[in-house]
């Protein structure tokens, strides 16, 4: 166990993968591993990316990672995929889309199967994030499976929650005034070049203003517009994440 712990601390990729496998398996060994890593946990900033299927979460996560790497930051991504109905393993859709990042030693990507877990996350997601934190990654992106407003669990597992919508999401936004929309620290209108982008941003602004009035001492959600495929608006999004991180530090 101690050899594995030290290898994780040294950011050995094979050791990290083995440690996450241990976490996914659960049981006594998983608990012992997390206990052994406890002193190294708590330094990374964890970013949750959530939203309905088709809004471009994986593309956005990839674009954010590229921007962070240009700033010299180390990044780990946990992409929670739907489970295969046959093997119960991850369908790996996100991993395929993020393949361009695989050759960067300062980026680690792990796909995890949801295995039917509610809340848009696998039960082992937090433990996997702890392993990556102990490995010294500065930012950890957790992309949820994408099942809609029930994904509020991501807010408990991360520091900054990014809720992604598209211009076609108007009716869904109106229907989601509670739940998912209430946990957002940042709203992102992705594919904002499409018709309806301005209206969607206006709807989100109204929701954010309502939350600001009801909770004046809480962080005021920001509205960002992106075209992740073209990397437009990504630097603004990274800056907003940094502002929220600073606010969390000052609020403690």
C-alpha positions in Angstrom: 0.0 0.0 0.0 2.8 2.5 1.0 4.5 1.9 -2.4 1.3 2.7 -4.3 0.7 5.8 -2.2 4.2 7.1 -2.9 3.9 6.4 -6.6 0.6 8.4 -6.7 2.4 11.3 -4.9 5.0 11.1 -7.6 2.3 11.3 -10.2 3.1 8.0 -11.7 0.3 7.5 -14.3 0.1 3.7 -13.9 -0.1 4.1 -10.1 -2.9 6.7 -10.4 -4.9 4.4 -12.7 -4.4 1.5 -10.2 -5.4 3.6 -7.3 -8.6 4.8 -9.0 -9.3 1.1 -9.9 -9.0 0.4 -6.2 -11.4 3.2 -5.3 -13.9 1.9 -7.8 -13.7 -1.6 -6.4 -14.5 -0.2 -3.0 -14.2 -2.0 0.3 -11.5 -2.0 3.0 -8.6 -1.5 0.6 -10.2 1.6 -0.9 -10.8 3.1 2.5 -7.3 2.4 3.6 -5.9 4.0 0.4 -7.9 7.2 0.9 -6.8 7.3 4.6 -3.2 7.0 3.6 -3.5 9.8 1.0 -5.5 12.1 3.3 -2.5 14.4 4.1 -2.0 15.1 0.4 -5.7 16.0 -0.3 -7.2 19.5 -0.4 -4.9 21.5 -2.7 -6.6 21.1 -6.1 -9.5 23.2 -7.3 -12.4 21.0 -8.4 -14.6 22.2 -11.3 -17.9 20.5 -12.0 -19.3 20.7 -15.5 -22.9 19.6 -15.8 -25.9 20.1 -18.1 -28.2 18.2 -20.4 -26.9 15.9 -23.1 -25.9 17.6 -26.3 -24.9 21.0 -24.9 -21.2 20.4 -25.5 -19.8 19.5 -22.0 -17.0 17.4 -23.3 -15.9 19.9 -25.9 -16.0 22.6 -23.2 -13.9 20.5 -20.8 -11.4 20.0 -23.5 -11.2 23.7 -24.4 -10.8 24.7 -20.8 -8.0 22.1 -20.3 -6.2 23.5 -23.4 -6.5 27.0 -22.0 -5.2 26.0 -18.5 -2.3 24.1 -20.1 -1.3 27.3 -21.9 -1.1 28.9 -18.5 1.1 26.1 -17.3 -1.4 24.4 -15.0 -1.7 20.7 -14.5 -5.2 19.3 -15.1 -7.0 16.0 -14.5 -10.4 15.2 -16.0 -12.9 12.7 -14.6 -15.6 12.1 -17.3 -18.6 10.2 -15.9 -20.1 8.3 -18.8 -23.3 6.3 -19.0 -22.9 2.6 -18.1 -23.0 -0.2 -20.7 -26.2 -2.2 -20.0 -24.1 -5.3 -20.7 -20.7 -4.8 -19.0 -21.7 -2.0 -16.6 -18.5 -0.3 -17.7 -18.2 3.2 -19.1 -19.2 3.7 -22.8 -16.1 6.0 -23.1 -17.7 8.6 -25.3 -16.0 11.4 -23.5 -12.6 9.7 -23.6 -12.8 9.5 -27.3 -13.7 13.1 -27.7 -10.8 14.2 -25.4 -8.2 12.0 -27.1 -6.2 15.0 -28.4 -5.1 15.6 -24.8 -3.9 12.1 -24.1 -0.3 12.8 -25.1 0.2 15.6 -22.6 1.9 14.3 -19.4 0.5 17.2 -17.4 -3.1 16.0 -18.2 -4.7 12.9 -16.9 -8.1 11.7 -18.2 -10.2 9.0 -16.5 -13.6 7.8 -17.8 -15.9 6.4 -15.1 -19.1 4.5 -15.5 -22.1 6.0 -13.6 -23.3 2.4 -12.8 -26.8 3.7 -12.2 -25.7 6.2 -9.5 -28.1 9.1 -9.1 -27.0 12.6 -9.2 -25.0 12.4 -12.4 -21.9 11.0 -10.8 -20.4 7.6 -10.0 -20.3 6.7 -6.4 -16.5 6.5 -6.7 -16.1 10.0 -8.3 -15.1 11.8 -5.1 -12.6 9.2 -4.2 -11.1 9.3 -7.7 -10.8 13.1 -7.4 -9.1 12.7 -4.1 -6.5 10.4 -5.7 -5.9 13.0 -8.4 -5.6 15.7 -5.8 -3.0 13.7 -3.9 -1.2 13.2 -7.2 -0.6 17.0 -7.4 -2.9 18.0 -10.2 -3.8 21.7 -9.7 -7.3 21.6 -11.3 -9.6 18.6 -11.5 -12.5 18.8 -13.9 -15.5 16.5 -13.2 -17.9 16.2 -16.2 -21.2 14.6 -15.3 -23.1 12.0 -17.3 -25.6 14.6 -18.5 -29.0 13.5 -17.4 -30.6 16.9 -16.6 -31.5 18.8 -13.5 -31.1 15.9 -11.1 -27.3 16.3 -11.3 -27.0 18.5 -8.2 -24.6 16.0 -6.6 -21.8 17.6 -8.6 -22.1 20.7 -6.4 -21.3 18.7 -3.4 -18.3 17.0 -5.0 -16.6 20.1 -6.6 -15.7 23.7 -5.6 -17.0 25.5 -8.7 -20.1 24.2 -10.5 -20.5 25.2 -14.2 -24.0 24.6 -15.6 -23.9 24.4 -19.4 -26.9 25.1 -21.6 -27.3 25.8 -25.3 -29.6 28.3 -27.1 -32.1 25.5 -27.6 -32.4 25.0 -23.9 -35.0 27.7 -23.2 -37.9 25.5 -22.2 -35.6 23.3 -20.1 -34.2 26.4 -18.2 -37.7 27.6 -17.4 -38.6 24.1 -16.1 -35.4 23.9 -14.0 -35.7 26.9 -11.7 -35.1 24.6 -8.8 -32.6 21.9 -8.5 -29.8 22.1 -11.1 -30.2 25.8 -11.8 -29.9 26.5 -8.1 -26.4 25.0 -7.7 -24.7 26.9 -10.5 -21.8 29.1 -9.7 -21.3 29.9 -13.4 -23.8 29.6 -16.2 -22.3 28.9 -19.7 -24.4 29.4 -22.9 -22.4 27.2 -25.2 -22.9 27.3 -29.0 -23.9 30.9 -28.4 -23.5 31.7 -32.1 -26.8 29.8 -32.7 -30.2 31.6 -32.9 -31.6 32.2 -29.4 -28.3 32.7 -27.7 -29.2 36.2 -26.5 -32.6 35.1 -25.2 -31.1 32.2 -23.3 -28.5 34.4 -21.7 -31.2 36.9 -20.7 -33.3 34.1 -19.1 -30.3 32.9 -17.1 -29.5 36.5 -16.1 -33.0 36.8 -14.7 -32.6 33.6 -12.7 -29.3 34.7 -11.4 -30.7 38.1 -10.4 -33.5 36.3 -8.5 -31.0 34.2 -6.6 -28.9 37.3 -5.9 -32.0 39.0 -4.3 -32.9 36.0 -2.2 -29.4 35.2 -1.1 -27.4 38.5 -1.0 -24.5 37.0 0.9 -23.9 34.2 -1.6 -21.8 34.2 -4.7 -23.7 35.9 -7.6 -23.7 33.5 -10.5 -22.0 34.8 -13.7 -23.3 34.3 -17.2 -20.7 33.3 -19.8 -21.0 32.8 -23.6 -18.8 30.3 -25.4 -18.3 28.5 -28.7 -16.2 25.7 -27.3 -15.4 24.2 -30.8 -13.8 27.5 -31.8 -12.4 28.2 -28.3 -14.3 31.5 -28.2 -15.1 32.7 -24.7 -12.9 30.1 -23.0 -10.4 32.6 -21.5 -13.4 34.5 -20.0 -14.7 31.3 -18.5 -11.3 30.4 -17.0 -11.1 34.0 -15.5 -14.6 33.5 -14.0 -13.5 30.2 -12.4 -10.5 32.0 -10.9 -12.8 34.8 -9.6 -15.0 32.2 -7.9 -12.0 30.4 -6.5 -10.8 33.7 -5.0 -14.2 34.4 -3.6 -14.2 31.0 -1.9 -10.9 31.7 -0.4 -12.0 35.1 0.9 -15.3 33.8 2.2 -13.6 31.2 4.5 
